Amino acid sequence: MRRITVTKGIGKGQTELSAFDAALQDAGIANYNLIHLSSIIPEASEIALGKHLAQKSEFGNKLYVVIAEMRQSKEEKRACAGLGWVTATDGSGRGLFVEHIGESESEVQQRIEQSLTDMTKNRADTYGAITSEVASIACGGASVCALVAAVYKSENW
């Protein structure tokens, strides 16, 4: 069984890029070269929530992820990012991820539900309930970033 860990992080910084780095640190995925994947959960997968536990020996490795991230530097605005997913009810472990961003958690959640509702209609499988994880942070002067990532695996070069 393949374990895919859904992790999330928030961060602040003097720039949006340093806020992104702080959010990656918070999520446990800062010291990797991120390789973005699309939305497919392969067969024989299980989804687990929690911080990614990086190993020192993996510094600089490739890390395969589905990621939603929003950076914000406008005061009194929010950065919200979320992942949603469904898995097939046949026990195969296969499924779909979607990633969305917005300025409110409710906006992100609504987009996740709309996307997965549409996407499951286009497939032969029957899917279970929609599950999601959302990260959010208010911008209060410093740049901020919110992110949620589904971590598939780390791979050496």
NORNOR-V456096 format. One record per residue. N is the residue number from 1. RES is the residue in one small letter. PSI is psi in radians with two decimals (NA if undefined). OMEGA is omega in radians with two decimals (* if undefined). Layout:
n & res & psi & omega
N & RES & PSI & OMEGA
N & RES & PSI & OMEGA
//
This chain:
n & res & psi & omega
1 & m & 2.27 & 3.10
2 & r & 2.24 & 3.11
3 & r & 2.17 & 3.04
4 & i & 2.09 & -3.10
5 & t & 2.20 & 3.05
6 & v & 2.04 & -3.11
7 & t & 2.77 & 3.11
8 & k & 2.79 & 3.14
9 & g & 2.72 & 3.02
10 & i & 2.70 & 3.13
11 & g & 2.77 & 3.08
12 & k & 2.68 & 3.09
13 & g & 3.03 & 3.11
14 & q & -0.42 & 3.09
15 & t & 2.85 & 3.10
16 & e & -0.59 & 3.13
17 & l & -0.74 & 3.12
18 & s & -0.49 & 3.03
19 & a & -0.69 & 3.07
20 & f & -0.79 & 3.12
21 & d & -0.71 & 3.11
22 & a & -0.66 & 3.10
23 & a & -0.68 & 3.06
24 & l & -0.72 & 3.09
25 & q & -0.81 & -3.12
26 & d & -0.60 & -3.14
27 & a & -0.20 & 3.14
28 & g & 0.32 & -3.06
29 & i & 0.46 & -3.03
30 & a & -0.55 & -2.98
31 & n & 0.55 & 3.12
32 & y & 2.83 & 2.92
33 & n & 1.90 & -3.03
34 & l & 2.30 & 3.05
35 & i & 1.99 & -3.05
36 & h & 2.30 & 3.08
37 & l & 2.90 & 3.09
38 & s & -2.28 & -2.87
39 & s & 0.15 & -3.00
40 & i & 2.26 & 3.02
41 & i & 2.04 & -3.10
42 & p & 2.81 & 3.05
43 & e & 2.76 & 3.11
44 & a & 0.67 & 3.10
45 & s & 2.60 & 2.98
46 & e & 2.46 & -3.12
47 & i & 2.28 & 3.12
48 & a & 2.45 & 3.07
49 & l & 2.46 & 3.07
50 & g & 2.94 & 3.11
51 & k & 2.47 & 3.03
52 & h & 2.31 & -3.14
53 & l & 1.63 & -3.11
54 & a & 2.49 & 3.06
55 & q & 2.45 & 3.13
56 & k & -0.63 & -3.11
57 & s & -0.19 & -3.13
58 & e & 0.06 & -3.11
59 & f & 2.16 & 3.13
60 & g & -0.09 & 3.11
61 & n & 2.84 & 2.96
62 & k & 2.42 & 3.08
63 & l & 2.05 & -3.10
64 & y & 2.14 & -3.06
65 & v & 2.64 & 2.78
66 & v & 2.20 & -3.00
67 & i & 2.43 & 2.98
68 & a & 2.23 & 3.12
69 & e & 2.42 & 3.10
70 & m & 2.28 & 3.08
71 & r & 2.54 & -3.09
72 & q & 2.39 & 3.08
73 & s & 0.13 & 3.10
74 & k & 2.09 & -3.10
75 & e & 2.50 & -3.14
76 & e & 0.20 & 3.02
77 & k & 2.88 & 3.10
78 & r & 2.63 & 2.95
79 & a & 2.09 & 3.14
80 & c & 2.36 & 3.12
81 & a & 2.53 & -3.13
82 & g & 2.65 & 2.98
83 & l & 2.46 & 3.00
84 & g & 2.72 & 3.14
85 & w & 2.74 & 3.01
86 & v & 2.65 & 3.05
87 & t & 2.68 & -3.12
88 & a & 2.51 & -3.12
89 & t & -0.10 & -3.11
90 & d & 0.02 & 3.11
91 & g & 0.09 & -3.10
92 & s & -0.38 & -3.10
93 & g & -0.16 & -3.13
94 & r & 2.71 & -3.11
95 & g & -2.80 & -3.05
96 & l & 2.46 & 2.95
97 & f & 2.65 & 2.89
98 & v & 2.63 & 3.12
99 & e & 2.37 & 3.14
100 & h & 2.71 & 3.07
101 & i & 2.83 & 3.10
102 & g & -3.03 & -3.12
103 & e & 0.06 & 3.02
104 & s & 2.65 & 3.12
105 & e & -0.66 & -3.13
106 & s & -0.65 & 3.08
107 & e & -0.79 & 3.14
108 & v & -0.80 & -3.14
109 & q & -0.74 & 3.13
110 & q & -0.75 & 3.13
111 & r & -0.69 & 3.10
112 & i & -0.87 & -3.11
113 & e & -0.72 & 3.12
114 & q & -0.80 & -3.11
115 & s & -0.84 & -3.11
116 & l & -0.59 & 3.06
117 & t & -0.81 & 3.11
118 & d & -0.80 & -3.06
119 & m & -0.63 & -3.14
120 & t & -0.45 & 3.08
121 & k & -0.45 & -3.08
122 & n & 0.13 & -3.07
123 & r & 2.71 & -3.09
124 & a & -0.50 & -3.10
125 & d & 2.75 & 2.97
126 & t & 2.33 & -3.06
127 & y & 2.67 & 3.10
128 & g & -2.86 & -3.09
129 & a & 2.65 & 3.07
130 & i & 2.30 & 3.06
131 & t & 2.58 & -3.14
132 & s & 2.84 & 3.05
133 & e & 2.27 & -3.09
134 & v & 2.41 & 3.03
135 & a & 2.53 & -3.06
136 & s & 2.49 & 3.08
137 & i & 2.45 & 3.12
138 & a & 2.51 & 3.08
139 & c & 2.03 & -3.12
140 & g & 0.68 & -3.14
141 & g & -0.87 & 3.07
142 & a & 2.76 & 3.01
143 & s & 2.59 & -3.12
144 & v & 2.85 & 3.07
145 & c & 2.45 & 3.01
146 & a & 2.44 & 3.11
147 & l & 2.68 & 3.00
148 & v & 2.33 & -3.10
149 & a & 2.45 & 2.98
150 & a & 1.99 & -3.05
151 & v & 2.02 & 3.14
152 & y & -1.06 & 3.13
153 & k & 2.75 & 3.04
154 & s & 2.49 & -3.11
155 & e & 2.32 & 3.10
156 & n & 2.81 & 3.11
157 & w & NA & *
//
